[in-house]
Amino acid sequence: MFSFPKDFLWGASLSSYQVEGGNFHADWWRWEQRPGRIRERVSAEVAADHFHRYEADFELARRLGHSAHLFSIEWSRVQPDEGVTDYEALAHDAAVVEALRARGLEPVCVLHHVTCPLWFAERYGWHHRQAAAIFERYIHAVISEIGGGCRWWIPIAETTRAVQEGYLNGTWPPGRRNPWLAYRAWRQQLLAHAKAYRVIHALVPNAMVGTALHARSLAPTNLNSSWDVRAARREQVRFNHWIPRALAQGCRPYSWKEREELRATLDFLGITYLGTEMVQFAPAKPHQLFVRTSQPEPLSNSSIARSAQGLREVLAELSQYGLPLLITGNGVASPDDSARCRYLLDHVATVAECIHAGADIRGFFYQSFLDGFEWTHGYSRQYGLIHVDRTTLVRTPNPSAYLYKEIGETGTVRPGTVSKFCPGWHNASEGRGK
């Protein structure tokens, strides 16, 4: 039904704060303590306890046919206070990389995903003019200790989404609603990426250093409204193109010196894609750049097909930069695992179609490996291939985990497997429809 190259990377992703537990020095831990911010008033105090169970989790990933794993390092553990480096935390991170290598899993390491040390958030924040320089010192500490164990690096993941939620929507730390501060924070994160790029390449000569976009497929709510059409186009450019244009081409309105610092600091482009969204022009929302975005519609065969078409369009858009691509996150939150199976097959088939059309895609990481803490949604959204019982923390693979196992081990899927997990599914790219 589809096929992939033999050296294609198959894995799943985990974000440290969302699954580890015990990250009490992070800004998100403080953020969670105020009632009303997190659904059902839960917290990430324990999460999935991955910090203590990582070896068993990686062994499970190996048994489920994964050949790679995308994980993040928690900055607040490594530097719990300004000027302090916790070498025990770094030793733990080195052990994580070693555990992956020992099981034949290629590590893809994210150095910053959403959460910051509390001291950084309180004294500086990403909008501060020294933020990039402070981040560079953290990068030095990490790469000096564990750099040799990892080839694939993402200094900062999902920059635009984190700035959107923290500085425009105000639903994540620091809870600001200020477009000017948002621009400054976004700019500092790009400068921080460029600094990290040079540090990593100086210490790990064969490194592949990239970014992970929260890529979006956005459609206007009303196709007959020129305002909605323009808003959707602008938002898609903001999320999908501002970062690669800055880091690959130096095309944003910086000073000449900054453009030169940013230019050519991408070895690959990571794409986190979670479905098609609808955009409406909203003149009453200046702090959100005059845009209202609605969540994807409930899962159905038609909505999953539209989502896969959106991924195809995003991959075609981003292939224009001439960089290798990694799907750094693609998944769906649903208590209905049969829907997850359909979603997985549709999107994997789309990736295969794009590869055969010439796209240089090197790997696919399902988001996520475990059920975890989903930010303001708490534990109400379940993305995991592996279900985590909230009381016992027992891991139970969903049927989709075994479907993914066959895809990862064989680079294809047999009709008998499809009939078992997704009766009636056909590969739309072969012209048979769904």
Secondary structure as GFF3:
##gff-version 3
##sequence-region A 1 434
A	DSSP	beta_strand	9	13	.	.	.	ID=ss1
A	DSSP	alpha_helix	16	19	.	.	.	ID=ss2
A	DSSP	alpha_helix	27	32	.	.	.	ID=ss3
A	DSSP	three_ten_helix	39	41	.	.	.	ID=ss4
A	DSSP	alpha_helix	50	63	.	.	.	ID=ss5
A	DSSP	beta_strand	68	72	.	.	.	ID=ss6
A	DSSP	alpha_helix	75	78	.	.	.	ID=ss7
A	DSSP	alpha_helix	87	102	.	.	.	ID=ss8
A	DSSP	beta_strand	106	110	.	.	.	ID=ss9
A	DSSP	alpha_helix	118	123	.	.	.	ID=ss10
A	DSSP	alpha_helix	131	146	.	.	.	ID=ss11
A	DSSP	three_ten_helix	147	149	.	.	.	ID=ss12
A	DSSP	beta_strand	152	154	.	.	.	ID=ss13
A	DSSP	alpha_helix	159	163	.	.	.	ID=ss14
A	DSSP	pi_helix	164	169	.	.	.	ID=ss15
A	DSSP	alpha_helix	179	203	.	.	.	ID=ss16
A	DSSP	beta_strand	208	220	.	.	.	ID=ss17
A	DSSP	alpha_helix	226	240	.	.	.	ID=ss18
A	DSSP	alpha_helix	242	249	.	.	.	ID=ss19
A	DSSP	alpha_helix	256	262	.	.	.	ID=ss20
A	DSSP	beta_strand	268	281	.	.	.	ID=ss21
A	DSSP	three_ten_helix	286	288	.	.	.	ID=ss22
A	DSSP	beta_strand	291	294	.	.	.	ID=ss23
A	DSSP	alpha_helix	301	318	.	.	.	ID=ss24
A	DSSP	three_ten_helix	319	321	.	.	.	ID=ss25
A	DSSP	beta_strand	325	330	.	.	.	ID=ss26
A	DSSP	alpha_helix	337	356	.	.	.	ID=ss27
A	DSSP	beta_strand	361	367	.	.	.	ID=ss28
A	DSSP	three_ten_helix	375	377	.	.	.	ID=ss29
A	DSSP	beta_strand	386	388	.	.	.	ID=ss30
A	DSSP	beta_strand	395	397	.	.	.	ID=ss31
A	DSSP	alpha_helix	399	410	.	.	.	ID=ss32
A	DSSP	alpha_helix	415	421	.	.	.	ID=ss33
A	DSSP	three_ten_helix	428	430	.	.	.	ID=ss34
###
